[in-house]
Amino acid sequence: MTRIVFEPEIESRLSGFQEAVEVCDREGRLIGYFHPARSLRDLSPLSDDEVEKLRGQTGGRPLKDILEDLQAS
């Protein structure tokens, strides 16, 4: 993912939002969407502790094997 660092003026304007915001150019054309990090965390049914626990898990099956099983079905 590409990272963009905003100038202080833009940072201060965006920091007050709690939900997704449409970002437009001066003519009102949609450029994209800004999703505050907090709003994305609020969408998850998992707690921060549960996410960290899942990140530490290893194992599973190779994607190749999963795809082969799906094709065989």
C-alpha positions as CSV (number, residue, x, y, z in Angstrom):
1,M,0.0,0.0,0.0
2,T,1.2,3.5,-0.8
3,R,1.6,5.9,2.1
4,I,0.9,9.6,1.8
5,V,2.0,12.1,4.5
6,F,-0.4,15.1,4.7
7,E,0.6,18.6,5.3
8,P,-0.4,19.8,8.8
9,E,-3.4,21.8,7.5
10,I,-4.9,18.7,5.8
11,E,-4.0,16.5,8.8
12,S,-5.9,18.8,11.2
13,R,-9.0,18.8,8.9
14,L,-9.1,15.0,8.6
15,S,-8.3,14.2,12.3
16,G,-11.7,15.3,13.5
17,F,-13.7,12.7,11.5
18,Q,-15.0,9.5,13.1
19,E,-16.4,7.9,10.0
20,A,-15.5,7.6,6.3
21,V,-15.2,10.9,4.3
22,E,-15.3,11.5,0.5
23,V,-12.2,13.3,-0.7
24,C,-12.8,15.5,-3.8
25,D,-10.7,17.8,-5.9
26,R,-11.5,21.6,-6.2
27,E,-14.1,20.9,-9.0
28,G,-15.9,18.4,-6.7
29,R,-14.8,15.3,-8.5
30,L,-14.3,12.3,-6.3
31,I,-10.7,11.4,-5.7
32,G,-11.3,8.6,-3.1
33,Y,-12.3,8.0,0.4
34,F,-10.6,8.6,3.8
35,H,-11.4,6.1,6.5
36,P,-10.1,7.1,9.9
37,A,-8.1,4.2,11.5
38,R,-10.4,4.2,14.5
39,S,-13.5,3.7,12.3
40,L,-12.0,0.7,10.7
41,R,-11.2,-0.9,14.1
42,D,-14.8,-0.3,15.2
43,L,-16.0,-2.4,12.2
44,S,-14.1,-5.5,13.4
45,P,-16.0,-8.0,15.6
46,L,-12.7,-8.9,17.2
47,S,-11.0,-7.2,20.1
48,D,-7.4,-6.0,19.7
49,D,-6.2,-8.9,21.9
50,E,-8.0,-11.4,19.7
51,V,-6.4,-9.9,16.6
52,E,-2.9,-10.1,18.1
53,K,-3.6,-13.7,19.1
54,L,-4.6,-14.6,15.6
55,R,-1.5,-12.9,14.1
56,G,0.7,-15.1,16.2
57,Q,-0.8,-18.3,14.9
58,T,1.1,-20.4,12.5
59,G,0.2,-23.4,10.4
60,G,-2.7,-23.9,8.1
61,R,-2.7,-25.3,4.6
62,P,-0.9,-24.0,1.5
63,L,-3.2,-22.1,-0.9
64,K,-2.4,-24.5,-3.7
65,D,-3.9,-27.4,-1.7
66,I,-7.0,-25.4,-0.8
67,L,-7.5,-24.5,-4.5
68,E,-7.1,-28.1,-5.6
69,D,-9.7,-29.2,-3.1
70,L,-12.1,-26.6,-4.3
71,Q,-11.6,-27.6,-8.0
72,A,-12.2,-31.3,-7.1
73,S,-15.6,-30.4,-5.5
